[in-house]
């Protein structure tokens, strides 16, 4: 089959995916609410800084929300396994709408920053079930054949919202106070609830308490056990978690690169983060074909190389434009790893525990991002910027190459199983 035929096949696959009414509704709800949430992230920073003129308060607001989401994520996955998922997502949107409306009112009345941080933290806790519920519901909505395409499309909209959301916030904040952005975010949750509530697909709420004999902690432990019991899941998810660690280092490293290497000031880091999103959007259109390849181990190693190796080139780059292009390339690499890991979780984990597994997975992702952000200042202070760029550029790809024999073994096992079932 020619490359043109493959491209046409991929386009047909995405057309068929978005021909699915339920998936269109889910996708639209995600796109709207995520864009609003990224706009709110910017407005919250502006509100806290304007009220306190303290970077420490800004850091406290961000870390409080982040840590609340990390701690709540496993419980969020548990809730998504116990409650019908569409109804749960609509309820989450409704509660988030109320919390954001309260935050908008608080900001309009120049209320206390502490209460604003509490409302933001409650929004993070409330939303912790949404991603596990959406990811767990996707296989039943789109079917096995469109899983990779659906995950690629969702990753693309996540990357797009990283660009669009802050742009919306920036435009609104030019002419209006943060309270307006909070109100817009509340409205996006309401619109998401209206869209998702029209879906026909429904999951079956499971009694994972075994008749009330198993408590919440043991129920969450079941999700962790399901996550670690499969070597394939652990290995593929591990690469995605590793990529999240690198992203966490980027959030700090980009500020230093922009200020010391590119001469664009610390604010230039936002453009580099946006470039990662652009790369993910571009690569998303190819992921349906990539996920259908038979040798995924080599593709994952290649994806980690594409994500990390351009960082080493930044040691000799002083042009903001070239740096932006390098980050676009890196963004294309990370979506490969993420989509393959998420698709593997959906395919290999039992349906009755998959939401809890995603809760555990997202908790690990958040923890990896936090760890990367915390360790990067220490590495910079110890070895300097140039050595740090070289370490981040070469160490992770070297680790990935070292892990390739395990990936190849998984590929060989999968090919053997495929050969056995293909005649049937």
C-alpha positions as a printed Julia matrix, in Angstrom:
424×3 Matrix{Float64}:
   0.0     0.0    0.0
   1.38    3.42  -0.97
   1.87    6.33   1.42
  -1.03    8.12  -0.3
  -3.31    5.13   0.26
  -2.28    5.02   3.92
  -3.02    8.72   4.31
  -6.44    8.3    2.69
  -7.17    5.37   4.98
  -6.28    7.48   8.03
  -8.55   10.31   6.84
 -11.43    7.88   6.4
 -10.76    6.57   9.9
 -11.03   10.04  11.43
 -14.13   10.85   9.38
 -15.78    7.69  10.64
 -14.69    8.52  14.2
 -16.32   11.94  14.11
 -19.34   10.43  12.41
 -20.03    8.85  15.8
 -22.55   11.2   17.47
 -21.65   10.27  21.04
 -17.96   10.78  20.42
 -18.6    14.17  18.79
 -20.5    15.28  21.88
 -17.8    14.01  24.24
 -15.05   15.6   22.15
 -16.84   18.96  21.93
 -17.42   18.99  25.68
 -13.75   18.25  26.34
 -12.56   20.91  23.87
 -14.76   23.63  25.35
 -14.13   22.9   29.03
 -10.36   22.39  28.61
  -9.95   25.67  26.73
 -11.89   27.45  29.46
  -9.78   25.8   32.16
  -6.51   26.92  30.58
  -7.87   30.47  30.33
  -8.82   30.26  34.01
  -5.29   29.1   34.9
  -3.9    32.36  33.53
  -6.6    34.51  35.16
  -6.04   32.88  38.56
  -2.33   33.75  38.45
  -3.17   37.35  37.49
  -5.82   37.67  40.22
  -3.55   36.31  42.96
  -0.57   38.42  41.89
  -2.61   41.62  41.57
  -4.06   41.06  45.03
  -0.79   40.18  46.79
   2.09   41.3   44.49
   3.81   38.17  45.77
   5.3    35.39  43.59
   5.16   33.16  46.68
   1.36   33.47  46.78
   1.19   32.67  43.06
   3.32   29.55  43.63
   1.14   28.58  46.59
  -2.02   28.86  44.49
  -0.56   26.74  41.69
   0.94   24.07  43.95
  -2.23   23.79  46.05
  -4.33   23.05  42.98
  -1.71   20.66  41.6
  -1.27   18.7   44.82
  -5.03   18.46  45.38
  -5.45   17.01  41.89
  -2.6    14.54  42.5
  -4.04   13.28  45.8
  -7.62   13.15  44.5
  -6.85   11.36  41.22
  -6.9     7.74  42.54
 -10.17    8.43  44.36
 -11.51   10.05  41.18
 -10.8     6.86  39.26
 -12.59    4.87  41.97
 -15.66    7.09  41.63
 -15.62    6.66  37.84
 -15.8     2.87  38.29
 -18.68    3.05  40.79
 -20.93    5.64  39.1
 -22.41    5.68  35.6
 -19.77    7.67  33.72
 -21.84   10.04  31.57
 -23.94   11.05  34.58
 -20.74   11.5   36.58
 -19.18   13.78  33.95
 -22.33   15.92  33.77
 -22.4    16.19  37.58
 -18.74   17.18  37.67
 -19.37   19.91  35.08
 -22.33   21.21  37.1
 -20.38   21.36  40.38
 -17.38   22.98  38.65
 -19.75   25.57  37.15
 -20.97   26.49  40.66
 -17.42   26.7   42.05
 -16.18   28.86  39.17
 -19.23   31.12  39.39
 -18.46   31.58  43.08
 -14.85   32.38  42.2
 -16.02   34.95  39.64
 -18.23   36.6   42.25
 -15.4    36.57  44.79
 -13.0    38.21  42.31
 -15.58   40.82  41.31
 -16.02   41.76  44.97
 -12.23   41.81  45.61
 -12.55   38.95  48.07
  -9.78   37.25  49.99
  -7.07   35.38  48.08
  -7.18   32.46  50.53
 -10.82   31.76  49.69
 -10.01   32.03  45.97
  -7.3    29.37  46.38
  -9.75   27.16  48.29
 -12.32   27.43  45.48
  -9.61   26.65  42.9
  -8.49   23.62  44.93
 -12.08   22.37  45.22
 -12.42   22.68  41.43
  -9.31   20.51  41.01
 -10.64   17.88  43.43
 -14.07   17.87  41.76
 -12.57   17.48  38.29
 -10.29   14.59  39.29
 -12.87   11.99  38.15
 -13.46   13.53  34.74
 -10.42   12.29  32.81
 -10.59    8.71  34.19
 -14.32    8.61  33.37
 -13.8     9.96  29.83
 -10.89    7.64  29.07
 -12.69    4.61  30.51
 -15.87    5.42  28.54
 -14.09    5.88  25.21
 -13.67    2.18  24.22
 -17.42    1.53  24.53
 -18.22    4.71  22.59
 -15.86    4.31  19.6
 -15.06    0.58  19.49
 -11.7    -1.19  19.31
 -10.87   -0.08  15.77
 -10.99    3.64  16.57
  -9.31    3.71  19.98
  -5.97    5.08  18.78
  -7.69    7.67  16.6
  -9.89    8.8   19.5
  -6.92    9.09  21.86
  -4.97   11.01  19.22
  -7.88   13.39  18.71
  -8.2    13.95  22.44
  -4.46   14.56  22.81
  -4.67   17.05  19.94
  -7.47   19.0   21.61
  -5.52   18.99  24.89
  -2.54   20.51  23.08
  -4.78   22.95  21.23
  -6.42   24.11  24.46
  -2.96   24.88  25.89
  -2.61   27.41  23.05
  -6.17   28.69  22.72
  -7.03   28.96  26.44
  -4.2    31.34  27.43
  -4.79   33.33  24.21
  -8.46   33.79  25.2
  -7.42   34.81  28.7
  -4.87   37.28  27.36
  -7.43   38.91  25.07
 -10.08   39.14  27.82
  -7.65   40.45  30.43
  -6.72   43.35  28.14
 -10.21   44.8   28.56
 -11.69   43.13  31.64
 -10.76   41.87  35.13
 -10.03   38.21  36.01
 -13.61   37.82  37.27
 -14.81   37.86  33.65
 -12.47   34.98  32.72
 -13.68   32.98  35.72
 -17.26   33.59  34.56
 -16.4    32.44  31.03
 -14.84   29.27  32.46
 -18.01   28.63  34.47
 -20.01   28.97  31.25
 -17.76   26.45  29.45
 -18.51   23.88  32.16
 -22.23   24.51  31.68
 -21.98   24.09  27.91
 -19.92   20.91  28.36
 -22.61   19.5   30.68
 -25.32   20.22  28.08
 -23.34   18.49  25.33
 -22.19   15.43  27.28
 -25.66   15.01  28.78
 -27.05   14.34  25.29
 -24.9    11.22  24.81
 -26.79    7.95  24.39
 -23.95    5.68  25.53
 -24.13    4.65  29.17
 -21.79    2.56  31.28
 -22.9     0.07  33.89
 -22.23    1.16  37.46
 -20.28   -1.62  39.17
 -20.4    -2.76  42.78
 -16.67   -2.78  43.38
 -17.21   -2.86  47.15
 -18.15   -6.57  46.94
 -21.41   -6.04  48.76
 -20.0    -3.46  51.13
 -17.23   -5.7   52.45
 -14.37   -3.8   50.74
 -13.67   -0.21  51.78
 -12.55    2.69  49.55
  -8.85    2.24  50.26
  -8.91   -1.41  49.22
 -10.98   -0.48  46.16
  -8.31    2.04  45.15
  -5.64   -0.56  45.88
  -7.39   -2.78  43.33
  -6.7    -0.12  40.69
  -3.03    0.02  41.67
  -2.79   -3.79  41.59
  -4.32   -3.9   38.11
  -1.85   -1.23  37.01
   1.25   -3.1   38.19
   0.22   -6.69  37.45
   0.65   -6.38  33.68
   4.27   -5.97  32.49
   3.0    -4.53  29.21
   0.88   -1.88  30.93
   3.68   -1.02  33.35
   6.28   -0.67  30.61
   4.19    1.4   28.19
   2.68    3.57  30.92
   6.15    3.96  32.42
   7.4     5.63  29.25
   4.47    8.05  29.33
   5.2     8.83  33.0
   8.86    9.36  32.08
   7.81   11.77  29.33
   5.7    13.62  31.92
   8.79   13.95  34.12
  10.62   15.56  31.2
   7.69   17.92  30.67
   7.94   18.92  34.33
  11.61   19.81  33.86
  10.65   21.81  30.76
   8.33   24.09  32.76
  11.37   25.35  34.67
  14.04   24.9   32.0
  12.15   26.96  29.42
  12.18   30.0   31.7
  15.97   29.84  32.0
  16.5    29.11  28.3
  14.29   32.02  27.28
  16.06   34.43  29.63
  19.7    33.33  29.29
  19.9    31.58  25.93
  17.33   33.2   23.64
  17.14   36.71  25.06
  13.33   36.72  25.06
  12.95   37.17  28.83
  11.23   34.74  31.15
   7.89   35.32  29.39
   9.31   33.65  26.27
   8.87   30.3   27.99
   5.16   30.44  27.13
   5.98   30.38  23.42
   8.16   27.29  23.89
   5.39   25.51  25.79
   2.95   26.48  23.02
   5.36   25.0   20.46
   5.12   21.62  22.23
   1.35   21.84  21.77
   1.7    22.67  18.07
   3.88   19.6   17.55
   1.33   17.39  19.27
  -1.47   18.74  17.08
   0.5    18.12  13.89
   1.44   14.55  14.86
  -2.08   13.62  16.02
  -3.24   13.17  12.43
  -0.71   10.38  11.91
  -1.23    8.49  15.16
  -3.98    6.2   13.88
  -1.55    4.67  11.39
   1.35    4.61  13.84
  -0.71    2.75  16.44
  -1.47    0.08  13.84
   2.21   -0.76  13.34
   3.41   -4.18  14.42
   6.68   -3.05  15.99
   5.55   -0.5   18.54
   8.66   -0.92  20.72
  10.93    0.72  18.17
   8.36    3.48  17.63
   8.24    4.26  21.36
  12.03    4.45  21.58
  12.04    6.69  18.5
   9.32    8.86  20.04
  11.35    9.34  23.24
  14.39   10.23  21.12
  12.42   12.82  19.13
  11.07   14.25  22.39
  14.45   14.59  24.12
  17.34   14.85  21.64
  16.45   18.35  20.32
  16.99   19.66  23.87
  20.73   19.04  23.44
  20.73   21.23  20.32
  19.57   24.18  22.41
  23.13   24.46  23.71
  24.09   26.07  20.38
  20.78   27.74  19.46
  20.23   31.44  20.16
  17.42   32.1   17.7
  13.9    32.1   19.2
  12.48   30.9   15.87
  14.8    27.88  15.66
  14.09   27.07  19.29
  10.35   27.21  18.56
  10.79   24.76  15.64
  12.8    22.37  17.83
  10.02   22.37  20.43
   7.43   21.64  17.71
   9.5    18.57  16.8
   9.65   17.56  20.46
   5.88   17.92  20.8
   5.44   15.45  17.96
   7.57   12.94  19.84
   5.73   13.09  23.14
   2.26   12.5   21.67
   3.5     9.21  20.19
   4.44    7.91  23.63
   1.31    9.22  25.35
  -1.23    7.9   22.83
   0.33    4.42  22.67
   0.39    4.19  26.48
  -3.22    5.32  26.92
  -4.45    3.03  24.15
  -2.63    0.1   25.77
  -4.33    0.84  29.11
  -7.77    0.89  27.47
  -7.15   -2.36  25.59
  -5.4    -4.43  28.24
  -7.08   -3.49  31.53
 -10.37   -5.14  32.55
 -13.36   -2.81  32.0
 -14.53   -3.02  35.62
 -11.26   -1.59  36.91
 -10.05    0.59  34.01
 -11.18    3.94  35.48
  -9.32    3.22  38.72
  -6.22    2.33  36.7
  -6.48    5.66  34.89
  -6.84    7.39  38.26
  -3.57    5.79  39.38
  -1.94    6.54  36.03
  -2.86   10.24  36.13
  -1.64   10.46  39.73
   1.75    9.09  38.62
   1.76   11.57  35.72
   1.11   14.52  38.04
   3.72   13.26  40.49
   6.28   12.92  37.67
   5.6    16.47  36.47
   5.99   17.78  40.02
   9.21   15.84  40.56
  10.67   17.16  37.3
   9.83   20.75  38.2
  11.33   20.34  41.68
  14.56   18.65  40.55
  15.35   20.98  37.64
  16.45   23.98  39.78
  18.77   21.66  41.72
  20.31   20.31  38.51
  20.74   23.81  37.07
  22.41   25.05  40.25
  24.71   22.01  40.35
  25.97   21.68  36.76
  24.78   24.81  34.93
  22.56   25.33  31.9
  24.74   23.79  29.17
  25.39   20.54  31.04
  21.71   20.35  32.03
  20.62   20.64  28.39
  23.01   17.86  27.41
  21.86   15.6   30.25
  18.18   16.1   29.42
  18.89   15.63  25.72
  20.83   12.37  25.93
  20.1    10.61  29.25
  16.43    9.74  28.62
  17.0     8.46  25.04
  19.9     6.35  26.33
  17.62    4.87  28.98
  14.97    4.17  26.32
  17.46    2.36  24.1
  18.57    0.3   27.11
  14.93   -0.69  27.73
  14.36   -1.69  24.09
  15.0    -5.45  24.63
  11.94   -5.55  26.95
   9.88   -3.62  24.38
  11.02   -5.98  21.62
  10.04   -8.98  23.74
   6.55   -7.49  24.15
   6.36   -6.92  20.4
   7.37  -10.53  19.68
   4.77  -11.84  22.12
   2.07   -9.66  20.57
   3.02  -10.76  17.05
   2.85  -14.4   18.12
  -0.65  -13.9   19.54
  -1.7   -12.02  16.38
  -0.43  -14.81  14.15
  -2.49  -17.3   16.12
  -5.77  -15.4   15.76
  -5.37  -13.94  12.23
  -6.62  -17.1   10.44
  -9.85  -16.83  12.48
